[in-house]
């Protein structure tokens, strides 16, 4: 129970930070949703990095590298270390400038004003909100896996204790835990919901700063201690290379070239993630982005590299784990290769990363209160306090929903695959919408609607193809299966995804979104001259004083 007690103390600390932020806040709308746009450079750096590092980064990356090998680092970390800082530099700074001058808090507010639209903005809200839910579910799943693994009951022989449980009408032996997956997920959901409910953006940013400091040091410390206990890094690598079953994990053998290339598009999701866009609005000065752009790649390496390597090490230590079970391999390594006290401390650091889903929850409640409640007259009719409380109520609703969906997915999906399939791909496909809004003067609301509908269609289609082909999915290492043999290799089923000519769906989704954005814009009327002058001024020094263009209901 020692690790559980340490993690419980950590949870109490983050809960107090949220309550402390609540006491320091003014209670205003801007204070709750964007921390009064007052975050300094270091808080901004740690908060924006922390908000993008969820259970996906530690548990998901190690779980996938357990199955696919060291090349997982190249799939996400190397591309993210380059693309995300560039997005923050070119996109984030412009969003901050426009938000500061015109009072935008969310992306949809900007789109509505930029393209003079109302209901089309609501369609974009509905799609982005729907795609953000899987990201929140990942946090609940990660919390459940973490607390369950850290509270494994160990026998006198140093091995996990097994007990009989009833599963699907059969009695099976499973590892015994002090805290179950269901209870662990509930605890994390309640704590996150509480400090987001009270502290808003200020509490979320402070908690993310505290959590980022913890988990930045986790990877290196855990890697050194586990490697030392297993006989040293050189010995581990030699054993991995000598074993025919694990030798391919030290190469890119299990990652096709088409899939590797597809993953370079995934970091484009940073442009459209609501929690990243809203976090960009919180900086006190635009100069705060400088440190973020410089240090973000370093932080990426500190987190991903040791986690990916430890996932490969776990493949040698715990062979034969299923997809859902592989997400807690780092926790298994910790509990079996460090003492209880240290495992608890490092477990708290993992929990810090897992609980970064707080920003996604806050982003959803901000979007609902700003883009639906306030936009359709709720703010004017009921006042600013009602808008804040509407956001708080939405926090409770969405966290509860994510928890129950997470229970259903416990053994059915890996964290990494869930994120790529339903969160990152969709937001990456919406990147052309953001780029067109910021940099293409001729873009229109109808182009944005066409791109949004395409992404929605592609997401639903991918989900349907995935679910309908579960029974024919090949096992790892086997050739991909054509979904429709008459179409050849157009649509393929891999063990964990649907592929288009071997590429992940994100590739045709991004290309299709860009195509519909361009075609829809060219065949529709451009925004009014006043709006274009406001956002693309002939004289930039006077542009920001232009009156806000009236939105039209379309």
N, C-alpha and C positions, 0 to 999 in steps of 0.2 A: 504493500500500500504506500510505500515511501514515494515512488514517482507520482502516484495519484495525489498525494498530499501537496507535493511541490507544485504540481500543475494547478491544483485548487487555489494555492496561494497566489500564483500568477494570475489566474482568472479574477480573483478578488482585486488585484492591483489594477488591471485594465478596467474593471468595472468602476473602481474609485476614480480613475482618470476621467472617465466619461461623466461621472457625477460632478467632479471638480470643474470640468469644462462647462457644465450646465450652470453652476454657480457663478462662473466668471462671464458667461454670456449675457447679452443684453435682452435676449428674447425676441429680437426683431427677425423679420423674414430673411434678410441678407446675412445676419449673424448665424442663423440656424443652417441655412442651405449652403453658404459659401464662406463662412467664418469671417464675415465682414470684409472680404478681400484683403486680408491683413497678414497672411503667412509670410514669414521671413525666408531667406534663401535656404537655410539649412533644414528648417522644418518642412519647407516645400519639397526639397530634394528627397528627404527621407520618407515623407508622406506619399509623394507621387510614385516613388519606387515601391514602397510597401503596398500600395493599393493595387499594383500590378503583379505582385508576387503572392499568389494564393496557394492552396493545396496543390494546384497544378504544378507549381515550380519544384517543390520538394518531394511530395509523395507521388505526383503524377510522372515527373521526369525519371525518378528512380524506378518506378513501376514499369515504365516503358523500356528503359535501358536493361532491365532484368530480362525482358523478352527479346529486344531488338539489338542491344549492344551499345558500344561506345559512340557510335555514329549519331545517337540521339542528341548529343550535344550540338552537333552541326545542324540538326533539323531545326531547332528553335533558338538555342542560346546564341550561336554565332550570328545568325541573321537578325535576331532581336537586338543584339548589342550594337548593330549598325543602323537598322531601320528605325527603331523606336526613338533614339536620340535625334535623328534627322526629322522625324515627325514632330517631336516636341519643338525643335528649333524653327521649322518652317510653318507648321500648323498651329502649335500651341501658343506661340507668341502672337500670332494674328488673332486667334480666338480671344486671348487675354485682352488685346487692344480693343477689339470690337465690344467685348463684354464690359470692359471698364467704361467705355464712352457711351454705349447705348443701353446699358443695364441688362444685357443678356445673362442668363444663368445656365440655360441648357442649350443644346444644339438645335432643338426644335424651335425654340424662341428665335434663334438666329435665322433658321431656314424660313420661318413664316414671314419675317420682316424682309429678308433678302429677296424672296421670290413672291412676295405679296400673296400669300396663301394662308388658309386656315385649316380646312378639313384635310388637305393633303399633308399638312404638318401633323395632324392627328394620326394619319395612316403611318407616317414614319415613326411616330411615338409608339404606336401599337406594335410594330415589328421590332424595334430596338428593345422595348420592354420585354417582349416575349423571348428574345434571344438572350437577354441578360439573366433570365431566371436559371438556366442551366449553370451559369457561372456561380450563382449563389448556392445552388444545390451542391456544387463541388465542395464549398466550404463546410457545409453540414456533413457531407460524407467524410471529408478529411478529418473533422473533429471526432466523428464516431470511430473511425479507424485508429486515430491517434490514442484516444483514451482507452480503447479496448486493448490495443497492443501493449501500451505502457503498464497496464494492470493485469498482465498475464500471471496466472498463479504458477509458481515454479516449485518443483518437487525437491527433495533432499539431494537427488542426483544432478540437480542443475538443469533438468529438462522440464518443459511445460507439462502441467498436469492435465490429463484428459478426463472427460466425463461424458456420460451418455445423454443425448438430446434427441427429441423427436423432430424429424425433418421430412415433410411430404409423406407422412404415414409410416416412415421407417425410423428405426433407432440407429443412430450413428454416433461415432466417437468424435468429439471436438475439443479443442483447447479451452480450458476453463479460464475465465476472466473475472476480476472483481467488478469491473464496469463494462457492461455490454455495449455493442455498437449503437443500439437504440438509445440507451441512457446517455452515452457520450455525445451523440449528435444533439440530443435535447439540451444538454448542459451548455454546449457551445452556442446553439441557437438562442437560448435564453440570455446568455451573457452578452452576445453581440447585439441582440435586439434591445437589451436594456441600455447599453451605453450609447448606441445610435439614437435611441428614443430620447434620451435625456440630453446628450452632448451635441447632437447634430454634427455638422462638418468640423467644428472646432474640436469636439471630443474625438471624432474619427481620425482627424489629422494627428492629434497628440498621441492617440493610441498607436497609430501606424508608425509614428516616429519611434516610439518606445519599442514596438515590435520589430521594426527594421534593424535597430541596433542589436537586438537579441539574435535574430536569425542570420545576420551577416557574419557573425562569428561562429555560427553553429557548424557549417559545412566543414571548415578546416579542422576545427577541434574534433568533431566526430570522426572525420577521415583519419586523423593521426592516431587517435585512441583505438579505433577498431583495427586499423592496420597493424599497430603494435601488438595488440592482443592475438592477432591471427598469424604472427610471425614476421611481419614486415611487408612493405609494399612489393619489393622485388620477388619475394617468395609467393605472394598471392598471384601476381601476374604470371609467374612461371607455371604455377599450378593450373591457372586458367588456360594458358597457351598449350599445355600438355594434354589437357582433357579435350577429346574430339567434340564433346557436346557443348563446351563453353568457348573453345577457340574462336569460332565465328563471331562471338560477341566482341572480340578485340579488333574487328574489322567492320567495314560497311556492308558486309555480305548480305545481311538480312534487311537492308534498306535499298530498294531499287532506285535507280537514278531519277526516274520520273517522280517518285514520291519525294525524294530529297529536294528536287527543284520546286515542287509544289509548296513545300514548307517555307520557302523564301517569301511567299506572298502572305503567310499567316500574320507576321508582325504589322502588316498594314492595318490590322484591326485596331491598333492603338489610336489611329486617327478617329475612329468612330465609336470607340468604347465610351458610353456616357459618363462613367466614373472618372475616366482620364480627362475628358473634355471639361467636366464640371470642376475637377481638381485644378485644371489650368486657370480657371477663373479666380482661384483663391489667392494667388500670389500677390504680394503687396506691390512689387515692382517687376517690370519685364526683365530686369537684370537677373532676377532669381533663376531664370531659365539657363543661364550660362553654366552654373555649377552642375545643374542637372544633366545637361548635355555632355559635359566632360566626364562626370563620375558614374553615369548610368551604365556604360559598358563594363566598368570595373566591378560594379555591384553585381551585374549579371554573371560575370565569371566566378565571383566568390560564392554565389549560390548554386549555379547549375553544374559547374565542373565536378566538385566533390560529390554531389548527389547522383550524377550520372555514373561516376566511377563506382560509388558504393552500390548502385543498382546492379552493376555487372558483377561485383564481388559477391553479392547476395545470390546470384544465379548459381554460383559454385557451392555456397553454404546451404541454400534451401532449394534444391531442385524440385521441379514439378508443381510449382504453385500456379493456380488459375489466374485469370486476368484481374478479377476483383481482389484476390488475395495478395497479388504482387504489389499493390499500392502501399502496403505497410512493411516492405522489406527493410527499410532503414530503421524502423522501430524495432523490428526483430533483431537486427544487428546490434542495436543499442542495448536492449534488455539482456542479451546473451553475452555481450563483450565488455560491458562496463558495470560498475557497482550500482546499486539501487539509487544512491544519492545523485551520482553523476547522470544516470539515465533520466532521472526526474528533471534535472536542470536542463539537459539537452532536449528532453521531451517538451519542456515549456517553450524552448526556442522553436521547435517544430510547430507547436500550437500557435505561436506568434505568426508564423507564415500561413497556417491553415485559416486563421481567423481574419485574414485580410479581406475576406468577402464582405466585411462591414461597409466598405466603400461602394460596393455594388448595391447593397440594400439601401444605403442613403441615396445613391443616384436614382434608384427607382422611385423612392418616395419624393425626391426633388422633382423628377420629371412629372409624376402624377399631379403633384400640387401646383406646379407651374404651368405645365402644358395642357392639363385637362381642367382641374378645379379653378385655377385663376383665369385661364384663357376664356373659359365659358361663363365667366361672370361671378364665380364663387368668391374671389378675392375682393371684388368691389362690393358685393352684396353683404358678405359676412365679416370682412375685415382681415387684417394681417394676422392676428392671432389665430383665427379660424384656419387660415392657410397653413400655418405651422402645425396646428393640431391635426389637420387632415393628413399632412405628411407623416406625423407620428403614428397615426392609426394605420396608415398604409404600411409602415415598417412592421407592425405586428402581423398584418395579414400576409405579406409576402414572405416573412420569415417562417411563419407557421406552414404555409404552402410548400416552401422549399424543404422543410423538415420531413413532411410526410411523403413527398416525392423521393427524397433521399433514402428513406426507409425501403421504398419499393425497389430502388436501384442498387441496393447493397451488394448483391452478388452478380449483377447483370451487366455492369459496365465498369471499365477502368476509368479513373479520373482523367487521365491524359486524353484517351479516345473520346470521352464525353465532351471535354472542352473543345477539342479540335472539330468534332462533327457538328456540334450544335451552337457553339458560342463564337469561337474565333473565325471560322469560315464565313459565317453570316456577316459579322462586322467587317471583316476584310473585304467582302464583296460590296459593302456599302461605302468603301473608301472613295470610289469615283464621285459619289454624291457630295462628299465633303470637299474634295479637291475642286469640283466644278463650282460649288458655291463660293469658295474663297478666291479662286484664280481665273475662272472663265466668265467673262462679262456676259456672254450670250446665253448662258445656261438658264433654264426656266423650270418652273414648278412641274410642268408636264413631263419634262425629262426626268426630274427627280422621282415623280410618281411611277413612271415606266420602269426605272431602275429598281425602285422599292418593290414593285409587284414581281419583277423578275427574281429578285432575291428570295422573296416569300415563296414563290412557286418552286424555286430550286431547293430551298430548305425542306419543304413538304415532300417534294419528289424524292430527295435523297433519303429522307426518313422512311418513306414508304418502301423504296427499293431495299433499304437495309433490313427493315423488319420482315419483309416478305421473302427474303432470301437467307434467313438465318439457318434454315434446315440444310441448305446446299453450300454454306460457307466452308471453304477449305480449312484444314488445320494448319498451324504455323509450319512453314517449310514446304508446303504443297503448292502446286501451280494454281494461279487464280482461275476462277470459274466464270465463263461468259454467262451473264444474266439472261440475255436473249441470243441464243446461238446464231440466229439468222443475221444478226447485226455484227457478228464477228467479235472483235475486241473493243467495240465502242463502249460497252458497259460491262465491267468486270466486278466480281465479288472477291475481295481479299478476306483474310480471317477477321479483320476488324473494321472494314470500310467498304464503300462503293467507289469504284474508280472509273474514270473516263479516259480510255486509251492508256490506262496505267497511271494517270495523274489523279490526284485528289480532286474532289468536286470544287475546291476553292478556286482552281484555275479557270474552268469555264464560268464559274459564278462571277469572278472579277471581270473577265473579258466581256461577258454578257451584260453586266451592269454598266460598264463603260460604253458599250455599244448603244444600249437603250437610253442612257443619259444623253449621248450626243444626238442620236436620231430624234428622240422626243423633244429636245431643245430646238433643233434646227427646224422642225415642222410645227413649231408653236410660236406664239407672240412673245417677244422679249419683255422683261419687266419695265415699268414706267421709267421715264428719263430721270425723275426725282430720286427714285431708288438707286438707279445705276450711278448717278452722281454722288449719292451718299456713300456707296460702298466702293466705287471705282472713280474717285474724283479726279477732275482735271487739275485741281490745285489741292494737293493733300493737306496743306497746312490749314485749310478752311473746311475740310470735309467733315471733320468730326463734330462740327457745330450745327450741321444740317438737321432739320427737324425729322423725327421718326416718320417713315412712310406709313400710311394707313393700310392695314391688312384687309384683303378682300376675301370673302367667303367663297371658296371654290373647292 
